[in-house]
Amino acid sequence: MVSQIISCLSKSSSLLCISDSRRLIPPKTYNRGGLNRFSPKFANRRLSTVTRRKWRSASIFNSGKESGGEGKLQGGSSEWAILERWEVPWEWQTASLTSLACVLSFVLTGLAEMAALPYLGVDVEKLSLDQKAEILFLDQGITTAVILAVIFTVAKTFEPLPDDILRYDLKQPFNLQKGWLVWGGIGLVGAVGGIALTGVALSLFSTETPEREVDSLMQLLPLIGTSNISTLSLVGITGILAPLLEETVFRGFFMVSLTKWVPTPLAIIISSAAFALAHLTPGEFPQLFILGSVLGLTYAQTRNLITPMVIHGLWNSGVILLLTFLQVQGYDIKELLQGS
């Protein structure tokens, strides 16, 4: 029974931002002119849109003062916004180049950090487990800051932005139509149920246990349950930093950008597939795809990135805390994971 529980949870644990290039524990991403934003001929176009809706500046955390997160959506207003498109101010060139910049930033940041460690006198092989956990936390923090800087720098050139783009709003958590806590709870229950059913369905057609030695979660096993510092570092990585980064990239930018050209349900499917593929664990694609779909659906309904961040964070940190509990109780969590 324990093995089955671990299988449902761990196989879809989203730990994208722990890159192979930066491993410390060896295995045992308004204007119609797109990028031509500096041309004065687009000024009138930008001004003409202001009268149609409220706008706000892109910011890390939107206070919600202007409209509490409520805004008219492309094609008309709706209390149930899950099928409505966003009014995206940039063209495909901006979306493509920004996505590429996020990928390059992720890779280059990791390579730069690994190259810098020897010059700082850090010998990874001699570090304690707590020190390795702290470096992983610092690494994730730097990566998150760099990639978010890319996205918000691009977004700033299209100010004023619609108030439902790159929105983080803690207000009205219990609102039935757009409350981040209400839909976060609904999404978490849906993710658990959907992934559990997917795991059962896959087990009926699979006779072999997939190899998990290169899984991000397997790389973290030596740190799980070793100390309070390691546990807090891992929860900070998986429950806060990774959800903030991944939801901003995959839902806040990529999925929203897609709705300029395709319906929102199709944008959710495409972004969920990209989300699953980016984790580089093909055997876990179905579970990650289900998780990504739930995250996309709840974001489309609430137009608030706090919602998928809550689901994502609770999912990831829940896995870490469960494994920590089992480790403390004397279970061999590596055997449980490999047996799952």
N, C-alpha and C positions, 0 to 999 in steps of 0.2 A: 504493500500500500504506500509506504513512504517513497519507494522508487517511482511509483506512478505519479505521485504528487510532484516530485522533483522533475519528472519528465515534462509535465504540462507547463511548469513554471520556467524552468531553466532554459528550455529549448527556444523560447521566444524572448529571453532577456536581451534587451537592446543595449549593447555596449560598444557601439560603433567607434567611439572616439578613442578607444585604446588601440592604437595602431601597431601593426607588426613592426613598423620601422622604429618604434620607440619602446620595444619590450624591455622591461626590467626583470621579468620573471620568465626564464626559459621554459618551454613546455615539457613535462615527465609523463551641405552647401544655399508735375503732371503736364508729361507732355507727350504728344504723339510723335515726337521727333526722335524717340529712342535715345541713342548715344549722342545725337547732335543737339545736346541740351543747351549749348552756348550760343546757338543761332538766334538772333532777335526775332526772326520771322515766326517763332513759335509762341511769342509772348501773348498774342491775342487769343490763341487757342487755349492757353492756360487760364486766362482771365474769364473766358466765356463759360468755363465749367463751374465757376465759383457760385453762380446764382442757382445752380441746379441742386446743390447739396452742401452740407456742412463739411468743413475740412479740418484737419488738424496736422500738426507737425509730426514727423516720424520721431519717436522717442522710445527709449528702452522700456519705460513703464508709463503708460498713459493714465493720467489721473481720472479720465472720464468726465471732466468738467463740462465739456461742450455738449455731449449728448448722451453720456452714460453708456457709450458703446452702441447706441442705436443710430442707425443711419439708413437712408434709402439705398437699396441695392440696385444693381443694373437690371433693368427690366421691371422696376417697380418695387414698392416696399412690401414686406411680408413678415408676419409674426413668426412663421416657421420658415426659416431662411435656408434650410438644408439643401434645396435644389437651386438656389439663386447664385448667379455669378457675381464675382467681384468686378468693380470698375477699375481695371488695371491701367495705370498711366504710362507704362513703358512698353516698348515693342520687343519682338523676339530677339533682336540683337542684344539688347540689354539683359534679357533673361538668360540667354545662352552664355554670354561672356561673364556674367556674374556667377552663374553656376560653375563655370570652369575656374573662375578665380577662387571660389570656395574650395574646390577640390585641390587646386595647386597650393592654396594656403595651408590646408590640412597636411599635405605631404611635406611641403617645404618647412613648415614649423617643426614637425617631428624630426626631420633630418637635421635642422639647425640645432635643436635641443640636444640631440644625441652627440653631435659634433662638438658642442660647447662643454659637455660634461668633463671630458679629460682636461680641458684648459682651465676648468674651475677646480681641478684637483679632486674630482669625484670619481672614485673607483666603484663602479656598480657592484662588482663581485664581492666587495668587502662591506657593503651596506647592510645594516640590519633590516629586518622585515618592516619595522615601523618607518625607517628612513626611506625604504623603497615605496611604501604607501604614500608618504608625504610628497615624494618626487612625482609620483603618478598624479596626485591631486594638483600639484603645481603645473605639471604638463597639461592636464586637462583644462585648467584655468587659463593658461596662455593660449591654447588652441581655441578655446571658446571666445576669448577676447578678440583674437585676430580675425576669425571668420565673421563674428558679429560686426566688427568694425568695417569689413568689406561690404556687408549687406546694408548697413545703415549709412555708410558713406554714399553708396549708389542711391539709396532711397532719398537721401537728403537733397539730391539734385533734382528730384521731382516734387519737392514741396511746393504748395501744401498738398499732403496726401489725403485721400479719402479716410474717414475715421475708422473704417473697418479693415485697414491694411496695417500689418505689424502692430497690432493692438494688444496690450497687456493691461487688463483692467480687473482689479480685485473687488469692484463694487457689484452689488446685487447678486451675491452667490446663490440665492435661493429662488431667483426668478425662473418660472417654469419654461419660458421660451429660450432664455439665453444665460441662465445662471451657471457660472463655471463650476460650482460645487455640485449642483443638481446633475448636470450633464457629465461631470467628472465621475460621479458615483454610478450613473447609468452606463457610462462607457467602460468603467473598470469591471463591472459585473458582466457586461457584454463581451469584453475581451477575455475574461477568464472562461466564460462559457464557450465562446467560439473557439478558443485555442484548445480547450479540453476536448471538444468534439472533433476538431481537426486531428489532434493527437490520436484519438481512438480510431478515427477513420484510416489514418495512415498506418497504424499498427496492424490493421486487418489485411493490408496489402504489402506489408514489408516483413521480410523474414530475417534481415540483417540489421545489426545495430550500427549506426553511423559512427565513424571515428570522430572524437571530439578533442583530440590533442591540440588542435590549432584554434579551438573555440576561445573567444575572449574570456568567457567565464572560467574555463579550465586554466587559463593563464593567471587568474586571480586567486585560485584555490590556496596557494601557500600563504596568502595574506588573510584569508577569511578566518575569523575567530581567534587570531593570535593575540590581539590586544585591543584595548579600547581605541587607541590611536589609529590602528589599521582599520577597524570597523567604521569609525567616524570618517576616515578618509575615503573609504569605498562608498559609503552612503552619500557623502558629498559629491563624489564623482558620478555615481549612477543615478542618484535621486534628485540632484539639483543641476549640476553643470551639463551633463549629457542631455537631459531633457530640454534644457534651455537652448542649447545649440541645435540639436536635431529637429526640434519642433519649429524653431525659427527658420531653419534651412528648408526642411522638407514640406512643412505645412505653410508656414508664414510667407515664404518666398516662392518656392517651386510650385506648390499646388495652386496657390493664388495666381501666379503668372499663367499657368496652363488654362485657367478659366477664361482668359481673353480669347482663346481659340476653340476650346472644347467645353461641353457641358460640365458642370461641377461633379456629377457622379463619375464621369470618365476621368476627370482630373484627379479625383480621389484614388481611382484604380491605378492610374499611371504613377502617381507619387508614392503610393503604397508599394508598388513593384520596385521602384527605385530605392525606396527605404530598405526593403528586404535585401535587394541585391548589394547594397552598399555595405552590408555587414559581412560580406564575403564568407557566408556559411550556407552553401547551396542546400544542404540537408535540412535546414531550418527555414527555408523560404516560405513554406505554407503558413507556419505559425507567425512569422514576422509580417507576412502580408496581411493576415487577419488583424494583427495588432495595429499595423499602419492604417488599415481601412477604418477601424474603430476610431483611431486618433483623427483621421481626416473627416469622418462623419460628424464627430462631436465639435470639431473646429468649424466646420461649415455651418452647423446649427447656431453656435454661440458667437461666431466671429471674434473670438477671444482666445489668444494663444495660451492663456493661463489654463484653459480646460484640458487640451491634450498634454500640457506639461504636468498637470496634476496626475493624470492617468499614467503617463509614461514614468514619472518619478516614483509613484507608489508601486508600480509594477517592478521596476528595476531594484529599488531599495528593498522591496518586500522579498525578492529573491535572495538578496544578500543577507538580510536579517534572518530569513528562514534557514539558510545554509549555516549561518553563524550559530543559531540555536541548536541545530542538529550536530554541529561540530562539538559544541560544549557538552551535549548529551552523550557524546562518545561514538557517534556514527562516523563511518568512513565516507565522507561526502564525495570524494573522488570516485569511489567504487559505485556509489549511488548514481552519480551523473553518467558514468560510462555504462552502467547497467541499464540506464534509462533509454 
